[in-house]
Amino acid sequence: MAIDKTAEFIELYNRLEGAIREAYDIPRDVGAVAWLVRNERGFRAIRDDLNYCREVRNFLQHNERVDGEYAVVPSDAMLRSIKQTIERIENVAVALDLCVRTADIRSACMKDLVLPAMRDMWSGGYTHIPILEDGRVVGAFSENTLLSHVIKNGVVGFEDEDTFEVVQELLPLDQHDSERFAFVAADAPATEVAELFQRRLRKSQRLGMAFVTAHGKREERLLGILTAWDLAEFF
């Protein structure tokens, strides 16, 4: 029983190394698991587990069995951890898998009324509403937009008939003072998108939202949106 469990562990570990090399194009002379825990932030939460598995595997690889038995028998938790890691790597999540699809997004166009959209933001807990034109992102309305409107124009509220054209100059993505936006390809790995959010934070630039399009281009139709909350498991 112990021999079977240890043999399974070695087999799984070798499979894990192969999956990492294939997914990330790691050279043969570089330790695949060590590379993963050092470079991929999405696996930070299980870094200690993977490092422990690596140490056990190295011990088993360089030490002979005593009377036909392995000196170390991996636990069920170790086997489970490796299996789950293999599953994540072989079935890597991409931006389109995790995003909120366009059909489920509260969006608006320039001629839509502002107040109903703000009420929806309040009731739905939205922080941003993408402004679309022919399905393409031309701007975003957010709490930041509202604050900028008050400061720049001295206007506290909106009239019932006000459309987004009233704040048209504040909606372009490069006009948001305290946040930034990004476009990512539908097949971009979730770990890479999460790193994009973290890289902005390290520069003290909050990434409010990532817009998912076919190839990550601004002129393409919007497929969905991603926020930091959607990528929490990869931080």
Phi and psi restraints in degrees (value plus and minus 20) as a CYANA .aco file:
   2 ALA   PHI     -84.2   -44.2
   2 ALA   PSI     -60.0   -20.0
   3 ILE   PHI     -83.3   -43.3
   3 ILE   PSI     -62.2   -22.2
   4 ASP   PHI     -82.3   -42.3
   4 ASP   PSI     -61.9   -21.9
   5 LYS   PHI     -87.5   -47.5
   5 LYS   PSI     -60.5   -20.5
   6 THR   PHI     -88.3   -48.3
   6 THR   PSI     -60.8   -20.8
   7 ALA   PHI     -82.0   -42.0
   7 ALA   PSI     -58.7   -18.7
   8 GLU   PHI     -84.2   -44.2
   8 GLU   PSI     -60.7   -20.7
   9 PHE   PHI     -80.4   -40.4
   9 PHE   PSI     -67.8   -27.8
  10 ILE   PHI     -82.6   -42.6
  10 ILE   PSI     -61.7   -21.7
  11 GLU   PHI     -83.4   -43.4
  11 GLU   PSI     -64.0   -24.0
  12 LEU   PHI     -85.5   -45.5
  12 LEU   PSI     -61.4   -21.4
  13 TYR   PHI     -82.4   -42.4
  13 TYR   PSI     -62.7   -22.7
  14 ASN   PHI     -83.3   -43.3
  14 ASN   PSI     -57.5   -17.5
  15 ARG   PHI     -86.0   -46.0
  15 ARG   PSI     -58.6   -18.6
  16 LEU   PHI     -82.3   -42.3
  16 LEU   PSI     -65.9   -25.9
  17 GLU   PHI     -79.1   -39.1
  17 GLU   PSI     -63.5   -23.5
  18 GLY   PHI     -83.4   -43.4
  18 GLY   PSI     -59.9   -19.9
  19 ALA   PHI     -84.7   -44.7
  19 ALA   PSI     -60.7   -20.7
  20 ILE   PHI     -85.3   -45.3
  20 ILE   PSI     -65.3   -25.3
  21 ARG   PHI     -81.2   -41.2
  21 ARG   PSI     -60.2   -20.2
  22 GLU   PHI     -91.3   -51.3
  22 GLU   PSI     -61.7   -21.7
  23 ALA   PHI     -91.3   -51.3
  23 ALA   PSI     -56.1   -16.1
  24 TYR   PHI    -135.2   -95.2
  24 TYR   PSI     -14.5    25.5
  25 ASP   PHI      34.8    74.8
  25 ASP   PSI      33.7    73.7
  26 ILE   PHI    -106.7   -66.7
  26 ILE   PSI     111.2   151.2
  27 PRO   PHI     -80.1   -40.1
  27 PRO   PSI     135.5   175.5
  28 ARG   PHI     -86.4   -46.4
  28 ARG   PSI     -45.7    -5.7
  29 ASP   PHI    -108.3   -68.3
  29 ASP   PSI     -11.8    28.2
  30 VAL   PHI    -133.1   -93.1
  30 VAL   PSI     112.0   152.0
  31 GLY   PHI     -84.1   -44.1
  31 GLY   PSI      97.2   137.2
  32 ALA   PHI     -85.3   -45.3
  32 ALA   PSI     -67.3   -27.3
  33 VAL   PHI     -88.0   -48.0
  33 VAL   PSI     -60.8   -20.8
  34 ALA   PHI     -81.2   -41.2
  34 ALA   PSI     -60.1   -20.1
  35 TRP   PHI     -84.0   -44.0
  35 TRP   PSI     -62.6   -22.6
  36 LEU   PHI     -80.8   -40.8
  36 LEU   PSI     -69.6   -29.6
  37 VAL   PHI     -91.4   -51.4
  37 VAL   PSI     -42.0    -2.0
  38 ARG   PHI    -105.4   -65.4
  38 ARG   PSI     -49.9    -9.9
  39 ASN   PHI    -133.6   -93.6
  39 ASN   PSI     -44.1    -4.1
  40 GLU   PHI    -123.9   -83.9
  40 GLU   PSI      85.8   125.8
  41 ARG   PHI     -83.5   -43.5
  41 ARG   PSI     -45.5    -5.5
  42 GLY   PHI     -83.8   -43.8
  42 GLY   PSI     -35.5     4.5
  43 PHE   PHI    -128.0   -88.0
  43 PHE   PSI      -6.6    33.4
  44 ARG   PHI     -80.9   -40.9
  44 ARG   PSI     -56.8   -16.8
  45 ALA   PHI     -84.1   -44.1
  45 ALA   PSI     -46.6    -6.6
  46 ILE   PHI    -132.2   -92.2
  46 ILE   PSI      -1.4    38.6
  47 ARG   PHI     -77.0   -37.0
  47 ARG   PSI     -65.4   -25.4
  48 ASP   PHI     -83.4   -43.4
  48 ASP   PSI     -60.3   -20.3
  49 ASP   PHI     -82.6   -42.6
  49 ASP   PSI     -64.2   -24.2
  50 LEU   PHI     -89.6   -49.6
  50 LEU   PSI     -57.9   -17.9
  51 ASN   PHI     -83.8   -43.8
  51 ASN   PSI     -58.5   -18.5
  52 TYR   PHI     -85.4   -45.4
  52 TYR   PSI     -62.9   -22.9
  53 CYS   PHI     -80.8   -40.8
  53 CYS   PSI     -58.4   -18.4
  54 ARG   PHI     -85.2   -45.2
  54 ARG   PSI     -61.4   -21.4
  55 GLU   PHI     -84.8   -44.8
  55 GLU   PSI     -61.0   -21.0
  56 VAL   PHI     -84.4   -44.4
  56 VAL   PSI     -63.4   -23.4
  57 ARG   PHI     -83.6   -43.6
  57 ARG   PSI     -61.4   -21.4
  58 ASN   PHI     -82.9   -42.9
  58 ASN   PSI     -59.1   -19.1
  59 PHE   PHI     -83.4   -43.4
  59 PHE   PSI     -65.9   -25.9
  60 LEU   PHI     -85.3   -45.3
  60 LEU   PSI     -53.6   -13.6
  61 GLN   PHI     -92.2   -52.2
  61 GLN   PSI     -52.8   -12.8
  62 HIS   PHI    -125.6   -85.6
  62 HIS   PSI     -13.5    26.5
  63 ASN   PHI    -150.1  -110.1
  63 ASN   PSI     110.0   150.0
  64 GLU   PHI     -92.9   -52.9
  64 GLU   PSI     138.2   178.2
  65 ARG   PHI     -92.0   -52.0
  65 ARG   PSI     130.8   170.8
  66 VAL   PHI    -126.0   -86.0
  66 VAL   PSI      99.5   139.5
  67 ASP   PHI      32.7    72.7
  67 ASP   PSI      19.2    59.2
  68 GLY   PHI      58.5    98.5
  68 GLY   PSI     -16.2    23.8
  69 GLU   PHI    -136.1   -96.1
  69 GLU   PSI     125.0   165.0
  70 TYR   PHI     -94.6   -54.6
  70 TYR   PSI     124.4   164.4
  71 ALA   PHI     -94.6   -54.6
  71 ALA   PSI     -42.9    -2.9
  72 VAL   PHI    -145.7  -105.7
  72 VAL   PSI     113.1   153.1
  73 VAL   PHI    -136.5   -96.5
  73 VAL   PSI      92.5   132.5
  74 PRO   PHI     -81.0   -41.0
  74 PRO   PSI     127.3   167.3
  75 SER   PHI    -100.2   -60.2
  75 SER   PSI     145.4   185.4
  76 ASP   PHI     -82.2   -42.2
  76 ASP   PSI     -54.0   -14.0
  77 ALA   PHI     -84.5   -44.5
  77 ALA   PSI     -57.9   -17.9
  78 MET   PHI     -85.8   -45.8
  78 MET   PSI     -64.9   -24.9
  79 LEU   PHI     -82.1   -42.1
  79 LEU   PSI     -61.8   -21.8
  80 ARG   PHI     -83.9   -43.9
  80 ARG   PSI     -61.3   -21.3
  81 SER   PHI     -82.4   -42.4
  81 SER   PSI     -63.0   -23.0
  82 ILE   PHI     -86.9   -46.9
  82 ILE   PSI     -61.9   -21.9
  83 LYS   PHI     -80.9   -40.9
  83 LYS   PSI     -63.6   -23.6
  84 GLN   PHI     -85.9   -45.9
  84 GLN   PSI     -56.7   -16.7
  85 THR   PHI     -87.8   -47.8
  85 THR   PSI     -62.2   -22.2
  86 ILE   PHI     -79.2   -39.2
  86 ILE   PSI     -63.6   -23.6
  87 GLU   PHI     -80.2   -40.2
  87 GLU   PSI     -63.1   -23.1
  88 ARG   PHI     -83.9   -43.9
  88 ARG   PSI     -60.2   -20.2
  89 ILE   PHI     -95.4   -55.4
  89 ILE   PSI     -61.9   -21.9
  90 GLU   PHI     -94.1   -54.1
  90 GLU   PSI     -42.3    -2.3
  91 ASN   PHI    -143.8  -103.8
  91 ASN   PSI      34.6    74.6
  92 VAL   PHI     -80.5   -40.5
  92 VAL   PSI     111.7   151.7
  93 ALA   PHI     -93.4   -53.4
  93 ALA   PSI     121.6   161.6
  94 VAL   PHI    -138.7   -98.7
  94 VAL   PSI     150.5   190.5
  95 ALA   PHI     -73.8   -33.8
  95 ALA   PSI     -63.1   -23.1
  96 LEU   PHI     -86.7   -46.7
  96 LEU   PSI     -47.3    -7.3
  97 ASP   PHI     -88.1   -48.1
  97 ASP   PSI     -54.4   -14.4
  98 LEU   PHI    -123.4   -83.4
  98 LEU   PSI     -36.7     3.3
  99 CYS   PHI     -92.8   -52.8
  99 CYS   PSI     139.8   179.8
 100 VAL   PHI    -103.4   -63.4
 100 VAL   PSI      98.9   138.9
 101 ARG   PHI     -88.6   -48.6
 101 ARG   PSI     135.6   175.6
 102 THR   PHI     -74.3   -34.3
 102 THR   PSI     -59.0   -19.0
 103 ALA   PHI     -82.7   -42.7
 103 ALA   PSI     -43.2    -3.2
 104 ASP   PHI    -122.8   -82.8
 104 ASP   PSI     -14.6    25.4
 105 ILE   PHI    -113.4   -73.4
 105 ILE   PSI     119.5   159.5
 106 ARG   PHI    -103.4   -63.4
 106 ARG   PSI      82.7   122.7
 107 SER   PHI    -136.8   -96.8
 107 SER   PSI     157.4   197.4
 108 ALA   PHI    -172.8  -132.8
 108 ALA   PSI     146.9   186.9
 109 CYS   PHI    -140.5  -100.5
 109 CYS   PSI     152.2   192.2
 110 MET   PHI     -79.8   -39.8
 110 MET   PSI     -49.7    -9.7
 111 LYS   PHI    -110.7   -70.7
 111 LYS   PSI     -18.7    21.3
 112 ASP   PHI     -96.2   -56.2
 112 ASP   PSI     133.0   173.0
 113 LEU   PHI     -94.1   -54.1
 113 LEU   PSI     122.0   162.0
 114 VAL   PHI     -95.2   -55.2
 114 VAL   PSI     -66.2   -26.2
 115 LEU   PHI     -81.1   -41.1
 115 LEU   PSI     -64.3   -24.3
 116 PRO   PHI     -80.8   -40.8
 116 PRO   PSI     -56.7   -16.7
 117 ALA   PHI     -85.8   -45.8
 117 ALA   PSI     -59.9   -19.9
 118 MET   PHI     -86.2   -46.2
 118 MET   PSI     -57.2   -17.2
 119 ARG   PHI     -84.5   -44.5
 119 ARG   PSI     -59.2   -19.2
 120 ASP   PHI     -85.2   -45.2
 120 ASP   PSI     -58.2   -18.2
 121 MET   PHI     -80.7   -40.7
 121 MET   PSI     -62.4   -22.4
 122 TRP   PHI     -87.7   -47.7
 122 TRP   PSI     -68.3   -28.3
 123 SER   PHI     -93.5   -53.5
 123 SER   PSI     -51.8   -11.8
 124 GLY   PHI    -113.9   -73.9
 124 GLY   PSI     -26.3    13.7
 125 GLY   PHI      53.6    93.6
 125 GLY   PSI       4.5    44.5
 126 TYR   PHI     -98.8   -58.8
 126 TYR   PSI     126.4   166.4
 127 THR   PHI    -125.9   -85.9
 127 THR   PSI     -38.8     1.2
 128 HIS   PHI    -160.3  -120.3
 128 HIS   PSI     127.3   167.3
 129 ILE   PHI    -145.6  -105.6
 129 ILE   PSI      94.7   134.7
 130 PRO   PHI     -85.3   -45.3
 130 PRO   PSI     119.2   159.2
 131 ILE   PHI    -120.5   -80.5
 131 ILE   PSI     100.3   140.3
 132 LEU   PHI    -134.1   -94.1
 132 LEU   PSI     131.8   171.8
 133 GLU   PHI    -158.7  -118.7
 133 GLU   PSI      95.0   135.0
 134 ASP   PHI      35.1    75.1
 134 ASP   PSI      17.1    57.1
 135 GLY   PHI      61.2   101.2
 135 GLY   PSI     -19.1    20.9
 136 ARG   PHI    -128.6   -88.6
 136 ARG   PSI     124.8   164.8
 137 VAL   PHI     -95.5   -55.5
 137 VAL   PSI     104.0   144.0
 138 VAL   PHI    -137.1   -97.1
 138 VAL   PSI     -25.7    14.3
 139 GLY   PHI     156.3   196.3
 139 GLY   PSI    -194.8  -154.8
 140 ALA   PHI    -169.0  -129.0
 140 ALA   PSI     118.9   158.9
 141 PHE   PHI    -126.5   -86.5
 141 PHE   PSI     109.9   149.9
 142 SER   PHI    -166.6  -126.6
 142 SER   PSI     159.3   199.3
 143 GLU   PHI     -79.5   -39.5
 143 GLU   PSI     -53.8   -13.8
 144 ASN   PHI     -82.9   -42.9
 144 ASN   PSI     -59.0   -19.0
 145 THR   PHI     -82.6   -42.6
 145 THR   PSI     -64.1   -24.1
 146 LEU   PHI     -82.1   -42.1
 146 LEU   PSI     -64.2   -24.2
 147 LEU   PHI     -83.7   -43.7
 147 LEU   PSI     -62.8   -22.8
 148 SER   PHI     -83.0   -43.0
 148 SER   PSI     -57.5   -17.5
 149 HIS   PHI     -82.9   -42.9
 149 HIS   PSI     -63.5   -23.5
 150 VAL   PHI     -85.4   -45.4
 150 VAL   PSI     -65.3   -25.3
 151 ILE   PHI     -88.7   -48.7
 151 ILE   PSI     -65.0   -25.0
 152 LYS   PHI     -98.6   -58.6
 152 LYS   PSI     -51.2   -11.2
 153 ASN   PHI    -132.9   -92.9
 153 ASN   PSI     -27.0    13.0
 154 GLY   PHI      46.4    86.4
 154 GLY   PSI       2.7    42.7
 155 VAL   PHI    -128.9   -88.9
 155 VAL   PSI     103.9   143.9
 156 VAL   PHI    -103.7   -63.7
 156 VAL   PSI     -56.7   -16.7
 157 GLY   PHI    -149.2  -109.2
 157 GLY   PSI    -192.9  -152.9
 158 PHE   PHI    -141.8  -101.8
 158 PHE   PSI     129.0   169.0
 159 GLU   PHI    -100.9   -60.9
 159 GLU   PSI     139.8   179.8
 160 ASP   PHI     -78.5   -38.5
 160 ASP   PSI     -52.2   -12.2
 161 GLU   PHI    -111.5   -71.5
 161 GLU   PSI     -20.2    19.8
 162 ASP   PHI     -89.2   -49.2
 162 ASP   PSI     110.7   150.7
 163 THR   PHI    -124.0   -84.0
 163 THR   PSI     157.4   197.4
 164 PHE   PHI     -86.8   -46.8
 164 PHE   PSI     -31.4     8.6
 165 GLU   PHI     -85.4   -45.4
 165 GLU   PSI     -42.7    -2.7
 166 VAL   PHI     -83.3   -43.3
 166 VAL   PSI     -53.0   -13.0
 167 VAL   PHI    -134.5   -94.5
 167 VAL   PSI       8.5    48.5
 168 GLN   PHI     -76.2   -36.2
 168 GLN   PSI     -57.4   -17.4
 169 GLU   PHI     -92.1   -52.1
 169 GLU   PSI     -34.9     5.1
 170 LEU   PHI    -117.8   -77.8
 170 LEU   PSI     -26.8    13.2
 171 LEU   PHI    -104.6   -64.6
 171 LEU   PSI     -50.9   -10.9
 172 PRO   PHI     -71.9   -31.9
 172 PRO   PSI     126.5   166.5
 173 LEU   PHI     -81.9   -41.9
 173 LEU   PSI     -46.4    -6.4
 174 ASP   PHI    -108.7   -68.7
 174 ASP   PSI     -13.8    26.2
 175 GLN   PHI    -122.9   -82.9
 175 GLN   PSI     -13.2    26.8
 176 HIS   PHI    -112.4   -72.4
 176 HIS   PSI      92.0   132.0
 177 ASP   PHI     -84.7   -44.7
 177 ASP   PSI     -58.6   -18.6
 178 SER   PHI    -128.7   -88.7
 178 SER   PSI      -9.6    30.4
 179 GLU   PHI    -172.7  -132.7
 179 GLU   PSI     141.6   181.6
 180 ARG   PHI    -145.6  -105.6
 180 ARG   PSI     146.6   186.6
 181 PHE   PHI    -153.0  -113.0
 181 PHE   PSI     138.8   178.8
 182 ALA   PHI    -161.2  -121.2
 182 ALA   PSI     137.5   177.5
 183 PHE   PHI    -133.6   -93.6
 183 PHE   PSI     112.5   152.5
 184 VAL   PHI    -149.3  -109.3
 184 VAL   PSI     131.1   171.1
 185 ALA   PHI     -93.3   -53.3
 185 ALA   PSI     131.0   171.0
 186 ALA   PHI     -78.9   -38.9
 186 ALA   PSI     -53.5   -13.5
 187 ASP   PHI    -117.0   -77.0
 187 ASP   PSI      -5.4    34.6
 188 ALA   PHI     -88.2   -48.2
 188 ALA   PSI     109.3   149.3
 189 PRO   PHI     -77.9   -37.9
 189 PRO   PSI     120.7   160.7
 190 ALA   PHI     -78.7   -38.7
 190 ALA   PSI     -54.0   -14.0
 191 THR   PHI     -83.7   -43.7
 191 THR   PSI     -56.4   -16.4
 192 GLU   PHI     -89.8   -49.8
 192 GLU   PSI     -59.0   -19.0
 193 VAL   PHI     -87.1   -47.1
 193 VAL   PSI     -60.3   -20.3
 194 ALA   PHI     -81.6   -41.6
 194 ALA   PSI     -60.0   -20.0
 195 GLU   PHI     -83.6   -43.6
 195 GLU   PSI     -53.1   -13.1
 196 LEU   PHI     -82.1   -42.1
 196 LEU   PSI     -63.3   -23.3
 197 PHE   PHI     -83.4   -43.4
 197 PHE   PSI     -63.6   -23.6
 198 GLN   PHI     -89.2   -49.2
 198 GLN   PSI     -56.0   -16.0
 199 ARG   PHI     -83.2   -43.2
 199 ARG   PSI     -58.2   -18.2
 200 ARG   PHI     -84.8   -44.8
 200 ARG   PSI     -60.8   -20.8
 201 LEU   PHI     -83.1   -43.1
 201 LEU   PSI     -58.5   -18.5
 202 ARG   PHI     -85.1   -45.1
 202 ARG   PSI     -42.3    -2.3
 203 LYS   PHI    -116.4   -76.4
 203 LYS   PSI     -10.0    30.0
 204 SER   PHI      39.5    79.5
 204 SER   PSI      15.4    55.4
 205 GLN   PHI    -144.8  -104.8
 205 GLN   PSI      84.8   124.8
 206 ARG   PHI     -89.7   -49.7
 206 ARG   PSI     108.7   148.7
 207 LEU   PHI    -111.1   -71.1
 207 LEU   PSI      87.7   127.7
 208 GLY   PHI     -90.1   -50.1
 208 GLY   PSI     -57.0   -17.0
 209 MET   PHI    -185.8  -145.8
 209 MET   PSI     127.1   167.1
 210 ALA   PHI    -131.4   -91.4
 210 ALA   PSI     108.2   148.2
 211 PHE   PHI    -114.0   -74.0
 211 PHE   PSI     107.3   147.3
 212 VAL   PHI    -115.3   -75.3
 212 VAL   PSI     102.4   142.4
 213 THR   PHI    -149.1  -109.1
 213 THR   PSI     153.8   193.8
 214 ALA   PHI     -74.2   -34.2
 214 ALA   PSI     -67.7   -27.7
 215 HIS   PHI    -143.4  -103.4
 215 HIS   PSI      -4.4    35.6
 216 GLY   PHI      55.9    95.9
 216 GLY   PSI       4.3    44.3
 217 LYS   PHI    -126.1   -86.1
 217 LYS   PSI     120.5   160.5
 218 ARG   PHI     -80.2   -40.2
 218 ARG   PSI     -53.2   -13.2
 219 GLU   PHI    -101.9   -61.9
 219 GLU   PSI     -21.3    18.7
 220 GLU   PHI    -108.4   -68.4
 220 GLU   PSI     138.9   178.9
 221 ARG   PHI     -88.0   -48.0
 221 ARG   PSI     123.9   163.9
 222 LEU   PHI     -92.7   -52.7
 222 LEU   PSI     110.3   150.3
 223 LEU   PHI    -122.0   -82.0
 223 LEU   PSI     -47.7    -7.7
 224 GLY   PHI     156.6   196.6
 224 GLY   PSI     156.5   196.5
 225 ILE   PHI    -148.6  -108.6
 225 ILE   PSI     132.2   172.2
 226 LEU   PHI    -149.1  -109.1
 226 LEU   PSI     115.9   155.9
 227 THR   PHI    -139.3   -99.3
 227 THR   PSI     153.9   193.9
 228 ALA   PHI     -79.6   -39.6
 228 ALA   PSI     -51.9   -11.9
 229 TRP   PHI     -84.1   -44.1
 229 TRP   PSI     -56.0   -16.0
 230 ASP   PHI     -88.3   -48.3
 230 ASP   PSI     -40.4    -0.4
 231 LEU   PHI    -132.2   -92.2
 231 LEU   PSI      -5.3    34.7
 232 ALA   PHI     -73.4   -33.4
 232 ALA   PSI     -58.7   -18.7
 233 GLU   PHI     -90.6   -50.6
 233 GLU   PSI     -31.7     8.3
 234 PHE   PHI    -121.2   -81.2
 234 PHE   PSI     -18.7    21.3
